[in-house]
Amino acid sequence: MDPQPDFRPDVGVAEELSSGVRRLLAPNPSPMTYRGTNTYLVGQTEIAVIDPGPDSPAHLAAILAAVGSARVTAILVTHAHLDHSPLARTLARETGAPVYGFSDATGGRSAVMQQLADTGLVGGGEGVDAQFQPDICLADGETLTGMDWRFQALHTPGHFGNHLSFALDDTLFCGDLIMGWASSLVSPPDGDLTDFMASCRKLRETPWRVLQSGHGAPIMYPQERIDWLLSHRMSREAALLGALDSGAATAAELAARVYIDTPAALLPAATRNVLAHMIDLYGKNRVTPVGDLTADAAFQLT
């Protein structure tokens, strides 16, 4: 079932969302990216490009055509996944604009996620842009001002350690942390469910008018969507704890038991989500691994 049947923008065509804000859809649809990556152009005289997207010559041409005679002065990247950040460097060479982000692809990880990364665990899902390196790093709460816009960067890890959201007045460009068409993938070590829940609760405190996400349609009821995401994760947690009543199990085994309606092709992503839950529950002292904490460990109730 299509979660957003009315969201069918034309690929590569700039669509005005509000005064000074346009969206371009990248040509990279997939089960993980939905219709494709949303690239946002903010401003009229000086343009800020948010999430240039995948390394696509066609999408680069579409961005430059939409910019026209204006000048790109900032390239903002929410996070270092291959569907969001690779085109940033090429666009920077074409326009001379600096690339802004939180850090390289490994920044923002919690201690437990860094420990897992050090054991060789690598992220799944959309794929990590290991080459990503911003020209200018933005800290949580830092502001960035152009002739036509003023952003505040918010560090919102959870989907990815170096994930930033960008606030423009009462509009939030929230990357892949919050989406309307699906719940976000949280894939350790780059994704961290403890951080995800904290970031969602942090954003819940502000009465946003609209969330412009990395994929899918604008989210017109932000607080309700955030509440749903938090409730959804808590219900998953309860189901996973219930599944452990019958004994220790690995993340893959738990995914097969709990994600019963998930297509087989998406079970690896579901397994990563389960692993994220187990690590979060381990931090809460609700479960313990049998042996060392690894991606393949069996977990049992504490």
C-alpha positions in Angstrom: 0.0 0.0 0.0 1.4 3.4 -1.0 1.7 5.5 2.2 1.5 8.9 0.3 -0.3 8.3 -3.1 -0.7 12.0 -3.7 3.0 12.7 -3.4 4.2 12.3 -7.0 6.4 15.3 -7.8 8.2 15.4 -11.2 11.8 14.4 -10.9 14.2 17.3 -11.3 11.5 20.0 -11.4 11.7 22.8 -8.8 8.4 23.0 -7.0 7.6 26.0 -4.8 6.6 25.0 -1.3 6.4 28.4 0.3 7.9 31.8 -0.3 11.6 31.3 -1.0 11.5 27.5 -0.5 11.6 25.1 -3.4 12.0 21.3 -3.6 13.7 19.2 -6.2 13.2 15.4 -6.3 16.4 13.4 -7.1 16.2 10.5 -9.5 16.9 7.8 -6.9 13.6 6.0 -5.9 14.0 2.8 -3.9 12.4 0.9 -1.0 14.7 3.0 1.3 14.3 6.4 -0.3 10.6 6.2 -1.4 10.1 8.5 -4.4 13.7 9.8 -4.1 15.7 12.3 -2.1 14.3 15.8 -1.5 16.7 18.6 -2.2 15.7 22.0 -1.0 16.6 25.4 -2.4 16.1 28.2 0.0 16.4 31.9 -0.9 16.0 34.0 -4.0 19.2 36.1 -4.5 21.5 33.9 -2.4 20.5 30.2 -2.4 21.1 27.7 0.3 21.0 24.1 -1.0 19.9 21.5 1.6 20.9 17.9 0.9 22.2 18.0 -2.7 21.6 14.2 -2.9 23.3 11.3 -4.6 26.2 11.6 -7.0 23.9 12.2 -10.1 24.9 14.4 -13.1 21.3 14.7 -14.0 20.4 16.0 -10.5 23.3 18.4 -10.5 22.1 19.8 -13.8 18.6 20.2 -12.4 19.9 22.0 -9.3 22.0 24.4 -11.4 19.1 25.0 -13.8 16.8 25.8 -10.9 19.3 28.2 -9.3 19.6 30.1 -12.6 21.1 33.6 -12.3 21.0 33.4 -8.4 24.1 32.5 -6.5 24.5 29.4 -4.3 26.2 30.6 -1.1 25.8 27.6 1.2 25.4 23.9 0.9 23.8 22.3 3.9 24.0 18.5 4.5 21.8 16.8 7.1 23.8 13.6 7.3 26.4 11.5 5.5 24.2 8.8 3.8 24.9 8.1 0.1 21.4 9.4 -0.9 22.0 12.8 0.7 25.6 14.0 0.7 27.8 12.9 -2.2 26.7 15.6 -4.6 27.7 18.3 -2.1 31.4 18.3 -3.1 30.7 18.5 -6.9 28.1 21.3 -6.3 30.7 23.1 -4.2 33.2 23.0 -7.1 30.6 24.2 -9.5 29.4 27.1 -7.4 32.2 28.0 -5.0 29.9 27.6 -2.0 31.1 25.9 1.2 29.7 22.7 2.5 28.2 22.8 6.0 27.6 19.8 8.2 28.0 18.5 11.7 31.2 16.4 11.1 32.6 13.7 8.9 30.7 10.4 8.6 31.9 9.1 12.0 31.1 12.1 14.2 28.4 12.2 16.7 28.5 8.6 17.8 27.8 7.5 21.3 30.4 5.6 23.2 28.7 2.2 22.7 28.2 2.8 19.0 31.9 3.7 18.6 32.7 0.5 20.5 30.6 -1.5 18.0 32.2 0.4 15.1 35.7 -0.5 16.4 34.7 -4.2 16.3 34.0 -3.9 12.6 30.2 -3.4 12.5 29.3 -1.2 9.6 26.0 0.6 8.9 23.3 -0.8 6.6 20.4 0.8 4.8 21.1 3.6 2.5 24.9 3.3 2.7 27.4 5.6 4.3 29.3 8.4 2.4 32.6 7.6 4.0 34.3 10.4 2.1 32.0 13.2 3.4 33.8 16.1 5.0 32.2 19.5 5.5 34.2 22.6 4.8 32.6 24.2 7.9 31.3 22.2 10.9 28.2 23.5 12.6 27.6 22.9 16.4 24.2 22.3 17.9 22.4 25.7 18.1 24.8 27.5 15.8 23.2 30.0 13.3 24.0 30.5 9.6 22.8 33.6 7.9 22.5 34.6 4.2 20.9 37.5 2.4 17.5 35.7 2.2 17.6 33.3 5.1 18.7 32.5 8.6 19.1 28.9 9.8 19.7 27.4 13.2 21.5 24.1 13.1 20.1 21.5 15.5 22.1 18.3 16.2 19.6 15.5 16.0 21.4 12.2 16.1 19.5 8.9 16.0 19.1 8.0 12.3 22.8 9.0 11.9 25.4 10.3 14.4 26.2 13.4 12.4 22.6 14.3 11.6 21.6 17.9 11.6 18.2 19.5 11.3 17.9 23.1 10.0 15.3 25.5 11.4 14.1 28.3 9.3 11.6 30.2 11.4 8.8 27.7 12.1 9.9 25.3 9.3 12.2 22.5 10.1 14.3 20.7 7.5 14.6 17.4 9.4 16.4 15.1 7.0 15.7 11.5 7.7 15.0 11.8 11.4 11.3 12.3 10.9 9.4 11.2 7.7 5.8 11.0 7.0 5.8 8.0 4.7 7.7 5.6 7.0 9.4 5.4 10.4 13.2 6.1 10.1 15.7 3.4 9.9 18.0 3.2 12.9 21.0 1.1 11.9 23.9 0.7 14.4 26.6 1.9 14.6 25.5 5.0 12.7 22.0 4.9 14.0 21.3 5.0 17.7 17.8 4.5 19.1 18.6 6.1 22.5 19.7 9.2 20.6 16.7 8.9 18.2 14.2 9.0 21.0 16.0 11.9 22.6 16.1 13.9 19.4 12.4 13.3 18.7 11.6 14.5 22.2 13.8 17.6 21.8 12.0 18.5 18.5 8.6 17.9 20.1 9.2 20.9 22.4 9.0 23.4 19.5 5.6 24.1 17.8 6.8 23.7 14.2 4.4 24.7 11.5 5.8 22.2 9.0 8.5 19.6 8.8 10.3 19.2 5.4 11.9 15.8 5.4 14.5 14.1 3.4 11.9 11.9 1.6 8.2 12.1 1.1 5.6 14.9 1.5 5.7 17.8 3.9 4.6 16.9 7.4 1.8 19.3 8.2 1.1 18.1 11.7 4.6 17.8 13.2 3.7 17.2 16.9 1.3 14.4 16.0 3.8 12.7 13.8 6.5 12.9 16.4 4.1 11.5 19.0 3.3 8.6 16.6 7.0 7.9 16.1 7.7 7.8 19.8 4.6 5.6 20.4 5.6 3.3 17.5 9.1 2.7 18.9 7.7 2.0 22.4 5.2 -0.5 21.0 8.1 -2.2 19.2 10.1 -2.3 22.4 7.2 -4.0 24.2 6.8 -6.5 21.4 10.5 -7.3 21.5 10.6 -7.7 25.3 7.6 -10.0 25.0 9.4 -12.1 22.3 12.3 -12.6 24.7 10.0 -14.2 27.3 10.6 -17.5 25.6 14.4 -17.2 25.8 17.4 -15.6 24.4 17.4 -14.7 20.7 19.5 -12.8 18.2 18.3 -9.6 16.5 17.7 -11.5 13.3 15.5 -14.1 15.1 13.6 -11.4 16.9 13.0 -9.5 13.6 11.5 -12.6 12.0 9.1 -13.0 15.0 8.1 -9.4 15.4 8.2 -7.9 11.8 5.8 -10.5 10.5 4.3 -8.3 7.8 7.6 -7.0 6.5 8.7 -8.1 3.0 11.7 -10.4 3.0 13.8 -7.8 1.1 13.4 -5.4 4.1 14.1 -7.9 6.8 17.9 -7.0 7.0 16.9 -3.4 7.7 14.3 -4.6 10.3 17.1 -6.7 11.9 19.2 -3.5 12.2 16.2 -1.8 13.8 15.9 -4.6 16.3 19.6 -4.5 17.1 19.2 -0.8 17.8 16.4 -1.6 20.2 18.5 -4.3 22.0 21.4 -1.8 22.4 18.9 0.8 23.8 17.4 -1.8 26.2 20.9 -2.9 27.2 21.6 0.7 28.2 18.4 0.7 30.2 19.5 -2.6 31.9 16.4 -4.4 30.5 18.3 -6.9 28.4 21.9 -8.3 28.4 23.8 -10.0 25.6 24.9 -13.6 25.9 28.6 -13.0 25.7 30.1 -9.9 24.1 27.9 -7.1 22.7 28.1 -7.7 18.9 25.6 -7.5 16.0 25.2 -11.3 16.1 24.8 -11.7 19.9 21.8 -13.3 21.4 20.0 -11.2 24.0 18.1 -12.2 27.1 16.0 -10.4 29.6 17.9 -9.0 32.5 
